[in-house]
Structures are given as structure tokens and as C-alpha cells.
Amino acid sequence: MTNEQVSTELLQRFSPLDGLKRDNLAALARKVQVRELSPGQVLFKEGDTEKRTIYIVSGILELVDQGKVTETVSGGSDSARNPVSPIFPRRVSAKARDRVQFISIDSDLLDVMLTWDQTGTYEVSELHGDDQGGAEDWMTMLLQTKAFHKIPPANIQAIFMRMQQINYKSGDVVLKQGAEGDYFYVLTRGSALVTRETPLSKDGIKLAELRVGDTFGEEALISDAKRNATVTMVTDGAVMRLGKDDFKKLLNEPMLDWVDYAQGQQIVQSGGQWLDVRLPSEFENQHIDGAINIPLYFIRLKLNTLEQGKKYVVCCDTGRRSSAGAYILSERGYQAYVLRGGINRDQA
């Protein structure tokens, strides 16, 4: 089982993975492997800042503070449903008591997928066209890229909603070297070739072949320069494109009010309210005292339960989902703040 791809059934044993939609869970399963520790081997040390979300599949993991075992996590137990020591930097060290199997997930990837899973999929159904599975593929693939992690999560929905679908035939030129940059592109169907013309090669040097989910065209938009390559369709296919103005606007952090933990506490002590937008299972495992829980995917349905005059400090584990939640509240006239870094950041 070690170093083998995991099943969706295994991932569903853990929180909040059990809240992901089937397609996103399957996409995540393709990126995760079961790994193994030998008895006495260290998984991480106190102070570790590597952003990995870790779950114990089998065996016993010891959590050690100042040389003493303060807690154990046994595979298959209730405590093993939740991530191990989710606060960064890690407050304890962890080592295997016996043979331990575990899975480790890039925390940013997981957070982006949770945010998208709870905010976006049901609102972009018009993008699916006649090939719904294909649309899910390119959207899921795009959301898994490191570059897309940098896009403010509150803008994710607007980006997809403002994209236009353009169909191409094999041999069609999508963008031409030397032209002005006007769109950002995502290849959603088919394949394409990137070439660059040089003084020695008028036909162009092959730079890359693009597949579904690949993006292109952003360099010219960011730098206000001309296109530095030509992209030609190899097969019949389609792209989604986003205009230059929308691209620039939606890459900027939306107008949200960010607060640290001390500022959030002051707001709450002055009559405000902590609002946790994570899944119920995450909330039950760990939350700020006095917080109320409205999962992000329910927030539109529960707006009438919130008070218009009250200030809400929206929180999650990292700040990504809470920024999306605060954006929704702010759009509808509520006073909302976002806890910077989330509750998994050491507030000491």
C-alpha cells in the first residue's frame, strides 16, 4: 500500500475531505500517495512550517512536546479523522511508535479545492456547454495549478463567470507573435502548439504543446508587452478567455478588511461575532471560543439569520475560504472582516 495512489473511499474517512464533491475528491486522489514511517522515525519537528495536511491511515503516531508524549493518534480512531497538528508553525513534534502509514496533502491545494468546491461549481453551470465532464476537467485542473493559488479566492467565481468560450478548428491561430495582448486563455478542449519565430526560423521553434487545463497569454497582459509567441491549434478544440481589463482587475486583492487575531478579538468584545465558515466537522474539531458556524456553501442561504448592524469577523483555517465568505457578506451590505492567516496560524 505504501507509495500507491489512494482511493476516494480512503480519503472520505478524513475531515474535511469527506465534504468534497466526487469529481474534486477523485482529482485529489490522483495526487496523493500513502507513505510509511518506521518505528521511531520523525514525521515533523516542532516549529516546522511546511504547509502539508497530514492524516494517519494506520499505526500510532506520538505527538511530543518538550520531550514528553502528550498525545497519540491511532489510525482508524476518531481523532485520526482530523489533520495532525494543523497549526503552523507546528507546536509539537511527531514520531512513529510503530509502523505508521499516512497521507500528506499540499495544504494550499486542499484549501483552494475546498473553496472552489463550496463556492463555485454550482454557479458556473452555463460554462459546461454540451460537454459537462470536459468543463469539470479543465476547471479542476486549473484550480490545482500553483499559479492559480495566487488568485484571490473571492475573485474565483467572477473570473469563471466573465470568461468567454471560443471554438477553433485544427490549424487555427489562437494568438499571434507580435500582436497586442488582449486576453488570458485556458485550453478547455483539444491540444495546441506554442512556437516562436526567430531570424533563423520563420516557421517557428517549437516551445511547448498545450493540453486541457493549460493557460497562456498572461505574460503580455502583465507586462503590457506584445505577444512573444504564436499558439496554433493542433486539433479541433476550444478555449475560455478572459479580457485584459478583467484579468488585471481580478488579479488584485478585492476590497476586504483584514484583521489579525487581536483586532478580531477587539471587534468581538465590542459586540461583534466570530463567524467560522468551515465544514461542521472541522468546526467541531477545533474553533475559536464563541464562534458560530455557517459553512461557506450555506452562507447565501443563511444570510437572513445574520444581523445587518453587527460586525462579523469571518474565519477559517487559512483565510482563503473566509475571504470568499466575507466578500459575499460585504456585497450584501454586511460589515465583514477576515482573520488574516486563519485559525491555523499561530496567534501567540
C-alpha positions as CSV (number, residue, x, y, z in Angstrom):
1,M,0.0,0.0,0.0
2,T,3.0,2.3,0.6
3,N,3.6,4.9,-2.2
4,E,0.4,3.7,-4.1
5,Q,-2.3,6.0,-5.2
6,V,-5.1,6.2,-2.7
7,S,-8.8,5.6,-3.3
8,T,-11.6,8.1,-2.9
9,E,-13.0,5.7,-0.3
10,L,-9.9,6.1,1.8
11,L,-9.9,9.9,1.5
12,Q,-13.6,10.0,2.6
13,R,-12.5,8.7,6.0
14,F,-11.0,12.1,6.8
15,S,-12.3,15.6,7.5
16,P,-12.9,17.8,5.6
17,L,-12.1,15.6,2.6
18,D,-15.4,13.9,3.1
19,G,-17.1,17.1,2.2
20,L,-15.6,17.4,-1.3
21,K,-17.7,16.7,-4.3
22,R,-17.0,13.4,-6.1
23,D,-15.1,14.9,-9.0
24,N,-12.8,17.0,-6.8
25,L,-12.2,14.1,-4.5
26,A,-11.2,11.9,-7.4
27,A,-8.8,14.6,-8.7
28,L,-7.3,14.9,-5.3
29,A,-6.9,11.1,-5.0
30,R,-4.8,11.1,-8.2
31,K,-2.3,13.4,-6.4
32,V,-2.0,11.6,-3.1
33,Q,0.0,8.5,-2.1
34,V,0.2,6.5,1.1
35,R,3.6,6.9,2.7
36,E,5.2,5.0,5.6
37,L,7.2,5.7,8.7
38,S,9.4,3.1,10.5
39,P,9.2,2.9,14.3
40,G,10.9,5.9,15.9
41,Q,11.0,7.8,12.7
42,V,10.1,11.5,12.9
43,L,7.3,12.9,10.7
44,F,7.9,16.6,11.6
45,K,9.5,18.6,14.3
46,E,8.2,21.4,16.5
47,G,8.4,24.7,14.6
48,D,8.0,23.1,11.2
49,T,6.4,25.5,8.7
50,E,6.0,23.2,5.7
51,K,2.3,23.5,4.7
52,R,1.3,19.9,4.5
53,T,-2.0,18.5,5.7
54,I,-1.3,15.1,7.3
55,Y,-3.7,12.2,8.1
56,I,-2.8,8.9,9.8
57,V,-4.1,5.9,8.0
58,S,-2.7,3.1,10.3
59,G,-0.3,2.7,13.2
60,I,0.3,5.0,16.2
61,L,1.8,8.5,15.9
62,E,3.2,10.1,19.1
63,L,3.0,13.9,19.5
64,V,5.9,15.1,21.6
65,D,6.2,18.4,23.5
66,Q,9.5,19.2,25.3
67,G,10.5,15.6,25.2
68,K,7.2,14.2,26.6
69,V,4.5,12.4,24.7
70,T,1.4,14.5,25.2
71,E,-1.0,12.7,22.7
72,T,-1.2,9.8,20.4
73,V,-3.1,9.4,17.1
74,S,-4.1,5.9,16.1
75,G,-5.1,5.1,12.6
76,G,-8.8,4.4,12.3
77,S,-9.7,6.3,15.5
78,D,-12.0,9.3,15.8
79,S,-9.0,11.6,16.3
80,A,-7.4,10.3,13.1
81,R,-10.3,11.7,11.1
82,N,-8.8,15.2,11.5
83,P,-5.4,16.5,10.4
84,V,-2.5,16.0,12.7
85,S,-1.3,19.2,14.4
86,P,-2.8,21.6,11.9
87,I,-1.4,24.8,13.4
88,F,1.6,26.4,11.7
89,P,4.3,26.5,12.8
90,R,3.9,23.1,14.3
91,R,3.6,23.3,18.1
92,V,4.8,19.7,18.7
93,S,7.0,17.1,17.1
94,A,5.6,13.8,15.8
95,K,7.2,10.4,15.6
96,A,6.1,6.9,14.8
97,R,5.6,4.5,17.8
98,D,5.3,1.6,15.4
99,R,4.9,1.2,11.6
100,V,2.8,4.2,10.6
101,Q,1.1,4.8,7.3
102,F,0.0,8.3,6.4
103,I,-1.1,10.6,3.6
104,S,0.3,14.1,3.1
105,I,-1.5,16.8,1.0
106,D,-0.3,20.2,-0.1
107,S,-2.4,22.5,2.2
108,D,-2.7,25.3,-0.4
109,L,-4.1,22.8,-3.0
110,L,-6.6,21.4,-0.5
111,D,-7.7,24.8,0.6
112,V,-8.2,26.0,-3.0
113,M,-10.2,22.9,-3.8
114,L,-12.4,23.3,-0.7
115,T,-13.0,26.9,-1.5
116,W,-14.0,26.2,-5.1
117,D,-16.0,23.1,-4.1
118,Q,-18.1,25.2,-1.8
119,T,-18.4,28.4,-3.8
120,G,-18.1,28.0,-7.5
121,T,-19.2,24.8,-9.1
122,Y,-23.0,25.3,-9.0
123,E,-22.7,28.9,-10.2
124,V,-20.8,28.2,-13.5
125,S,-23.0,25.5,-14.9
126,E,-23.5,27.7,-18.0
127,L,-19.8,27.2,-18.8
128,H,-20.3,23.5,-19.2
129,G,-21.9,23.6,-22.6
130,D,-22.6,20.2,-24.2
131,D,-19.6,18.5,-22.5
132,Q,-20.1,18.8,-18.8
133,G,-17.4,16.4,-17.9
134,G,-14.8,18.3,-20.0
135,A,-15.7,21.5,-18.3
136,E,-15.2,20.0,-14.9
137,D,-11.8,18.6,-16.0
138,W,-10.4,21.9,-17.1
139,M,-11.8,23.9,-14.2
140,T,-10.5,21.3,-11.7
141,M,-7.1,21.2,-13.4
142,L,-6.8,25.0,-13.4
143,L,-7.6,25.2,-9.7
144,Q,-4.9,22.7,-8.9
145,T,-2.1,24.8,-10.5
146,K,0.2,26.7,-8.2
147,A,-0.2,29.9,-10.3
148,F,-4.0,29.8,-9.7
149,H,-3.4,29.6,-5.9
150,K,-2.2,33.2,-6.1
151,I,-5.5,34.5,-7.4
152,P,-7.6,35.9,-4.6
153,P,-10.3,33.3,-3.8
154,A,-13.0,35.9,-3.6
155,N,-12.4,36.5,-7.3
156,I,-12.6,32.9,-8.4
157,Q,-16.3,33.0,-9.3
158,A,-16.1,36.3,-11.1
159,I,-13.2,35.0,-13.2
160,F,-15.1,32.0,-14.4
161,M,-18.3,33.9,-14.9
162,R,-16.7,36.5,-17.1
163,M,-14.8,34.0,-19.3
164,Q,-16.0,33.5,-22.9
165,Q,-15.8,30.3,-24.8
166,I,-14.3,30.3,-28.3
167,N,-14.2,27.2,-30.6
168,Y,-11.3,26.6,-33.0
169,K,-10.5,24.2,-35.8
170,S,-7.2,22.4,-36.3
171,G,-4.7,24.8,-37.7
172,D,-6.4,27.9,-36.4
173,V,-4.1,30.5,-34.8
174,V,-5.3,31.5,-31.3
175,L,-2.8,34.3,-30.8
176,K,0.0,35.6,-33.0
177,Q,3.5,36.6,-32.0
178,G,3.9,40.4,-32.1
179,A,0.2,41.1,-31.6
180,E,-1.0,43.2,-28.7
181,G,-2.0,41.3,-25.6
182,D,-5.8,41.4,-25.2
183,Y,-6.9,38.1,-23.5
184,F,-5.8,35.4,-21.0
185,Y,-6.6,31.9,-22.2
186,V,-7.3,28.5,-20.8
187,L,-7.3,25.5,-23.1
188,T,-10.5,23.5,-22.4
189,R,-10.6,21.1,-25.3
190,G,-8.1,19.7,-27.7
191,S,-4.4,20.5,-27.9
192,A,-2.3,23.4,-29.2
193,L,1.3,24.2,-30.2
194,V,3.4,27.2,-28.9
195,T,6.0,28.4,-31.4
196,R,8.3,31.4,-31.6
197,E,9.6,32.9,-34.8
198,T,13.3,33.7,-34.9
199,P,15.6,35.3,-37.6
200,L,16.8,31.8,-38.3
201,S,13.4,30.1,-38.3
202,K,10.5,31.7,-39.9
203,D,8.4,28.6,-39.3
204,G,8.9,29.0,-35.6
205,I,10.7,27.0,-33.0
206,K,8.5,24.6,-31.0
207,L,8.4,25.8,-27.4
208,A,5.6,23.7,-25.9
209,E,2.5,21.6,-26.5
210,L,-0.6,22.7,-24.6
211,R,-3.1,20.3,-23.1
212,V,-6.5,20.7,-21.5
213,G,-6.2,22.9,-18.4
214,D,-3.1,24.7,-19.6
215,T,-3.1,28.5,-19.5
216,F,-1.4,31.0,-21.8
217,G,-1.3,34.7,-22.8
218,E,-0.8,36.1,-19.3
219,E,2.8,37.4,-19.8
220,A,1.8,40.1,-22.3
221,L,-1.1,41.2,-20.1
222,I,1.0,41.6,-17.0
223,S,3.9,43.4,-18.8
224,D,1.8,45.3,-21.3
225,A,4.1,43.9,-24.0
226,K,3.4,42.3,-27.3
227,R,2.9,38.6,-27.7
228,N,6.2,36.7,-27.6
229,A,4.9,33.5,-29.3
230,T,2.3,32.1,-31.5
231,V,-0.3,29.5,-30.4
232,T,-1.8,27.3,-33.0
233,M,-4.4,24.5,-32.6
234,V,-3.1,21.0,-33.3
235,T,-6.7,19.6,-33.2
236,D,-10.2,20.9,-33.1
237,G,-10.7,22.4,-29.7
238,A,-11.9,25.3,-27.5
239,V,-10.6,27.9,-25.1
240,M,-12.1,30.0,-22.4
241,R,-10.7,33.6,-22.5
242,L,-10.7,36.5,-20.1
243,G,-10.3,40.1,-21.2
244,K,-7.3,42.2,-20.3
245,D,-9.1,44.6,-18.0
246,D,-10.9,41.8,-16.1
247,F,-7.7,39.8,-15.9
248,K,-5.9,42.8,-14.3
249,K,-8.8,43.7,-12.0
250,L,-9.5,40.2,-10.8
251,L,-5.8,39.5,-10.0
252,N,-5.9,42.3,-7.5
253,E,-7.0,41.6,-3.9
254,P,-10.6,42.6,-3.5
255,M,-11.5,45.3,-1.1
256,L,-11.7,43.3,2.0
257,D,-10.9,44.3,5.6
258,W,-8.2,42.0,7.0
259,V,-7.6,41.9,10.8
260,D,-5.2,39.9,13.0
261,Y,-6.4,37.8,15.9
262,A,-6.0,40.7,18.5
263,Q,-8.0,43.1,16.3
264,G,-10.7,40.4,15.7
265,Q,-11.0,39.9,19.5
266,Q,-11.5,43.6,20.0
267,I,-14.2,43.7,17.4
268,V,-16.0,40.7,19.1
269,Q,-15.6,42.2,22.5
270,S,-17.2,45.4,21.2
271,G,-20.3,43.5,20.1
272,G,-19.1,41.7,17.0
273,Q,-19.2,38.0,16.3
274,W,-16.7,35.3,15.1
275,L,-18.2,33.6,12.1
276,D,-16.5,30.3,11.1
277,V,-17.2,29.2,7.5
278,R,-15.5,25.8,7.6
279,L,-17.4,22.5,7.4
280,P,-19.2,21.4,10.6
281,S,-16.7,18.5,11.2
282,E,-13.8,21.0,11.1
283,F,-15.6,23.3,13.4
284,E,-16.3,20.6,15.9
285,N,-12.7,19.5,16.0
286,Q,-11.3,23.0,16.7
287,H,-12.7,26.5,16.7
288,I,-12.5,29.9,18.4
289,D,-14.5,30.2,21.6
290,G,-17.8,31.9,21.0
291,A,-17.7,31.4,17.2
292,I,-20.8,30.5,15.2
293,N,-20.5,28.1,12.3
294,I,-22.1,28.7,8.9
295,P,-20.3,26.6,6.2
296,L,-19.3,28.6,3.2
297,Y,-21.6,26.8,0.8
298,F,-24.6,27.6,3.1
299,I,-23.8,31.3,3.6
300,R,-26.1,32.7,0.9
301,L,-29.0,30.6,2.3
302,K,-28.3,31.7,5.9
303,L,-27.9,35.4,5.3
304,N,-31.3,36.1,6.9
305,T,-30.1,34.7,10.2
306,L,-27.3,37.3,10.4
307,E,-27.8,40.8,11.8
308,Q,-27.2,43.7,9.4
309,G,-25.9,46.0,12.1
310,K,-23.4,43.5,13.6
311,K,-19.8,43.2,12.7
312,Y,-18.7,39.8,11.7
313,V,-15.1,38.5,11.8
314,V,-15.1,35.7,9.3
315,C,-12.5,32.9,9.9
316,C,-11.5,29.5,8.5
317,D,-8.2,27.5,8.8
318,T,-6.1,29.7,6.5
319,G,-8.0,32.8,5.4
320,R,-8.9,31.6,1.9
321,R,-12.5,30.4,2.5
322,S,-13.1,33.2,4.9
323,S,-12.1,35.8,2.4
324,A,-14.7,34.4,0.0
325,G,-17.3,34.4,2.7
326,A,-16.5,38.0,3.8
327,Y,-16.7,39.1,0.1
328,I,-20.2,37.6,-0.1
329,L,-21.3,39.3,3.1
330,S,-19.8,42.7,2.0
331,E,-21.5,42.5,-1.3
332,R,-24.8,42.3,0.5
333,G,-24.2,45.1,2.9
334,Y,-22.9,43.3,6.0
335,Q,-19.9,44.6,7.9
336,A,-17.4,41.8,7.5
337,Y,-13.7,41.3,8.4
338,V,-11.3,38.5,7.5
339,L,-9.0,36.9,10.0
340,R,-5.6,37.1,8.4
341,G,-3.8,33.7,8.2
342,G,-6.8,31.8,9.6
343,I,-7.1,30.0,12.9
344,N,-4.3,27.5,11.9
345,R,-1.8,30.3,12.1
346,D,-0.1,30.5,15.5
347,Q,-1.7,33.6,17.1
348,A,0.7,33.7,20.0
